[in-house]
Amino acid sequence: AAGGFGISEAILIELLDAGADVVTTGNHVFDQREALVFIERHDRLLRPINFPQGTPGKGV
């Protein structure tokens, strides 16, 4: 987690470079506001599926 809340793009890239096939998140995914932008660039970063329609990213 980035400072205990959400995820930063740097941490995401570190996890993917370490071999993660996918990174799942929870309800705090957007605590780091930058995630609202970079989640669209990374199809292996997943947010909760029950977020409102129109929320950035893909949910599972």
OpenMM code with the backbone's topology and positions (N, CA, C; nanometers):
from openmm import Vec3, app, unit

residues = "ALA ALA GLY GLY PHE GLY ILE SER GLU ALA ILE LEU ILE GLU LEU LEU ASP ALA GLY ALA ASP VAL VAL THR THR GLY ASN HIS VAL PHE ASP GLN ARG GLU ALA LEU VAL PHE ILE GLU ARG HIS ASP ARG LEU LEU ARG PRO ILE ASN PHE PRO GLN GLY THR PRO GLY LYS GLY VAL".split()
positions = [
    Vec3(0.0841, -0.1189, 0.0000),
    Vec3(0.0000, 0.0000, 0.0000),
    Vec3(0.0877, 0.1241, 0.0000),
    Vec3(0.0359, 0.2275, -0.0571),
    Vec3(0.1084, 0.3544, -0.0646),
    Vec3(0.0792, 0.4345, 0.0614),
    Vec3(0.1728, 0.4365, 0.1533),
    Vec3(0.1511, 0.5075, 0.2789),
    Vec3(0.0372, 0.4486, 0.3592),
    Vec3(0.0059, 0.3223, 0.3355),
    Vec3(-0.1008, 0.2556, 0.4088),
    Vec3(-0.2369, 0.2616, 0.3429),
    Vec3(-0.2488, 0.3367, 0.2337),
    Vec3(-0.3792, 0.3529, 0.1692),
    Vec3(-0.3650, 0.3490, 0.0182),
    Vec3(-0.4463, 0.2694, -0.0468),
    Vec3(-0.4473, 0.2658, -0.1923),
    Vec3(-0.3197, 0.2084, -0.2515),
    Vec3(-0.2981, 0.2381, -0.3788),
    Vec3(-0.1806, 0.1885, -0.4497),
    Vec3(-0.1285, 0.2986, -0.5410),
    Vec3(0.0026, 0.3093, -0.5475),
    Vec3(0.0646, 0.4048, -0.6395),
    Vec3(0.1059, 0.3295, -0.7653),
    Vec3(0.1296, 0.4033, -0.8719),
    Vec3(0.1723, 0.3391, -0.9956),
    Vec3(0.3094, 0.2748, -0.9778),
    Vec3(0.3960, 0.3378, -0.9005),
    Vec3(0.5293, 0.2812, -0.8768),
    Vec3(0.5199, 0.1463, -0.8058),
    Vec3(0.4325, 0.1353, -0.7076),
    Vec3(0.4150, 0.0083, -0.6361),
    Vec3(0.3542, -0.0957, -0.7284),
    Vec3(0.2564, -0.0565, -0.8089),
    Vec3(0.1963, -0.1490, -0.9050),
    Vec3(0.3025, -0.2055, -0.9981),
    Vec3(0.3841, -0.1197, -1.0551),
    Vec3(0.4883, -0.1645, -1.1478),
    Vec3(0.5873, -0.2560, -1.0771),
    Vec3(0.6201, -0.2243, -0.9533),
    Vec3(0.7105, -0.3098, -0.8759),
    Vec3(0.6511, -0.4496, -0.8582),
    Vec3(0.5226, -0.4578, -0.8277),
    Vec3(0.4562, -0.5876, -0.8112),
    Vec3(0.4529, -0.6657, -0.9426),
    Vec3(0.4208, -0.5975, -1.0513),
    Vec3(0.4165, -0.6641, -1.1815),
    Vec3(0.5556, -0.7102, -1.2241),
    Vec3(0.6559, -0.6266, -1.2010),
    Vec3(0.7939, -0.6636, -1.2345),
    Vec3(0.8434, -0.7810, -1.1505),
    Vec3(0.7873, -0.7960, -1.0308),
    Vec3(0.8261, -0.9064, -0.9425),
    Vec3(0.7583, -1.0373, -0.9818),
    Vec3(0.6679, -1.0310, -1.0806),
    Vec3(0.6069, -1.1530, -1.1305),
    Vec3(0.4577, -1.1673, -1.1089),
    Vec3(0.3935, -1.0671, -1.0493),
    Vec3(0.2485, -1.0758, -1.0303),
    Vec3(0.1789, -1.0764, -1.1662),
    Vec3(0.0857, -1.1676, -1.1844),
    Vec3(0.0080, -1.1722, -1.3084),
    Vec3(-0.1022, -1.0676, -1.3080),
    Vec3(-0.1562, -1.0412, -1.1899),
    Vec3(-0.2648, -0.9462, -1.1741),
    Vec3(-0.2570, -0.8905, -1.0321),
    Vec3(-0.3060, -0.7680, -1.0140),
    Vec3(-0.3113, -0.7066, -0.8818),
    Vec3(-0.4569, -0.6702, -0.8559),
    Vec3(-0.5134, -0.7270, -0.7511),
    Vec3(-0.6506, -0.6954, -0.7141),
    Vec3(-0.6482, -0.5911, -0.6034),
    Vec3(-0.7546, -0.5146, -0.5958),
    Vec3(-0.7627, -0.4079, -0.4968),
    Vec3(-0.8932, -0.4193, -0.4202),
    Vec3(-0.9121, -0.3269, -0.3292),
    Vec3(-1.0345, -0.3221, -0.2504),
    Vec3(-1.0920, -0.1817, -0.2511),
    Vec3(-1.1730, -0.1545, -0.1516),
    Vec3(-1.2455, -0.0280, -0.1494),
    Vec3(-1.1562, 0.0945, -0.1305),
    Vec3(-1.0297, 0.0776, -0.0973),
    Vec3(-0.9389, 0.1915, -0.0809),
    Vec3(-0.8511, 0.2156, -0.2035),
    Vec3(-0.8812, 0.1511, -0.3150),
    Vec3(-0.7968, 0.1612, -0.4344),
    Vec3(-0.7720, 0.3056, -0.4771),
    Vec3(-0.8694, 0.3932, -0.4612),
    Vec3(-0.8552, 0.5301, -0.5092),
    Vec3(-0.8177, 0.6289, -0.3988),
    Vec3(-0.7712, 0.5783, -0.2842),
    Vec3(-0.7223, 0.6683, -0.1794),
    Vec3(-0.6034, 0.7489, -0.2296),
    Vec3(-0.5255, 0.6897, -0.3187),
    Vec3(-0.4200, 0.7638, -0.3884),
    Vec3(-0.4843, 0.8124, -0.5179),
    Vec3(-0.5147, 0.9397, -0.5263),
    Vec3(-0.5911, 0.9950, -0.6386),
    Vec3(-0.5294, 0.9644, -0.7743),
    Vec3(-0.3978, 0.9486, -0.7800),
    Vec3(-0.3326, 0.9183, -0.9079),
    Vec3(-0.3853, 0.7881, -0.9677),
    Vec3(-0.4376, 0.6989, -0.8836),
    Vec3(-0.4897, 0.5710, -0.9322),
    Vec3(-0.6089, 0.5906, -1.0255),
    Vec3(-0.6832, 0.6989, -1.0089),
    Vec3(-0.7961, 0.7263, -1.0982),
    Vec3(-0.7505, 0.7409, -1.2427),
    Vec3(-0.6269, 0.7823, -1.2620),
    Vec3(-0.5724, 0.8024, -1.3961),
    Vec3(-0.5007, 0.6766, -1.4446),
    Vec3(-0.4072, 0.6245, -1.3649),
    Vec3(-0.3242, 0.5153, -1.4159),
    Vec3(-0.3956, 0.3809, -1.4213),
    Vec3(-0.5078, 0.3641, -1.3527),
    Vec3(-0.5792, 0.2359, -1.3591),
    Vec3(-0.6246, 0.2063, -1.5022),
    Vec3(-0.6488, 0.3103, -1.5807),
    Vec3(-0.6915, 0.2916, -1.7199),
    Vec3(-0.5772, 0.2423, -1.8089),
    Vec3(-0.4540, 0.2661, -1.7677),
    Vec3(-0.3373, 0.2246, -1.8464),
    Vec3(-0.2912, 0.0826, -1.8147),
    Vec3(-0.3409, 0.0251, -1.7062),
    Vec3(-0.2916, -0.1054, -1.6611),
    Vec3(-0.4074, -0.2052, -1.6517),
    Vec3(-0.4186, -0.2917, -1.7519),
    Vec3(-0.5299, -0.3869, -1.7527),
    Vec3(-0.5115, -0.5004, -1.6525),
    Vec3(-0.3973, -0.5078, -1.5873),
    Vec3(-0.3758, -0.6115, -1.4854),
    Vec3(-0.3987, -0.5579, -1.3439),
    Vec3(-0.4439, -0.4341, -1.3324),
    Vec3(-0.4840, -0.3761, -1.2042),
    Vec3(-0.6359, -0.3770, -1.2007),
    Vec3(-0.6922, -0.4490, -1.1058),
    Vec3(-0.8373, -0.4670, -1.0999),
    Vec3(-0.8945, -0.4023, -0.9749),
    Vec3(-1.0096, -0.3403, -0.9908),
    Vec3(-1.0824, -0.2790, -0.8792),
    Vec3(-1.2049, -0.3651, -0.8481),
    Vec3(-1.2724, -0.3390, -0.7360),
    Vec3(-1.3937, -0.4151, -0.7056),
    Vec3(-1.5010, -0.3958, -0.8135),
    Vec3(-1.5703, -0.5030, -0.8459),
    Vec3(-1.6729, -0.4979, -0.9508),
    Vec3(-1.7978, -0.4221, -0.9055),
    Vec3(-1.8191, -0.4121, -0.7744),
    Vec3(-1.9416, -0.3484, -0.7258),
    Vec3(-1.9289, -0.1970, -0.7101),
    Vec3(-1.8247, -0.1371, -0.7664),
    Vec3(-1.8155, 0.0085, -0.7691),
    Vec3(-1.9193, 0.0602, -0.8688),
    Vec3(-1.9633, 0.1846, -0.8545),
    Vec3(-2.0657, 0.2388, -0.9445),
    Vec3(-2.0234, 0.2360, -1.0912),
    Vec3(-2.1222, 0.2211, -1.1779),
    Vec3(-2.0973, 0.2248, -1.3219),
    Vec3(-2.0286, 0.3563, -1.3563),
    Vec3(-1.9299, 0.3493, -1.4439),
    Vec3(-1.8549, 0.4673, -1.4828),
    Vec3(-1.7268, 0.4876, -1.4038),
    Vec3(-1.7065, 0.4062, -1.2992),
    Vec3(-1.5823, 0.4141, -1.2221),
    Vec3(-1.4676, 0.3671, -1.3101),
    Vec3(-1.3555, 0.4397, -1.3098),
    Vec3(-1.2416, 0.3987, -1.3927),
    Vec3(-1.1935, 0.2573, -1.3607),
    Vec3(-1.1366, 0.1932, -1.4607),
    Vec3(-1.0788, 0.0603, -1.4434),
    Vec3(-1.1764, -0.0518, -1.4716),
    Vec3(-1.1265, -0.1730, -1.4500),
    Vec3(-1.2062, -0.2944, -1.4707),
    Vec3(-1.2260, -0.3628, -1.3365),
    Vec3(-1.3464, -0.4117, -1.3139),
    Vec3(-1.3758, -0.4776, -1.1876),
    Vec3(-1.3941, -0.6271, -1.2006),
    Vec3(-1.3607, -0.6953, -1.0934),
    Vec3(-1.3847, -0.8401, -1.0828),
    Vec3(-1.4314, -0.8722, -0.9430),
] * unit.nanometer
topology = app.Topology()
chain = topology.addChain("A")
for resn in residues:
    res = topology.addResidue(resn, chain)
    for name in ("N", "CA", "C"):
        topology.addAtom(name, app.Element.getBySymbol(name[0]), res)
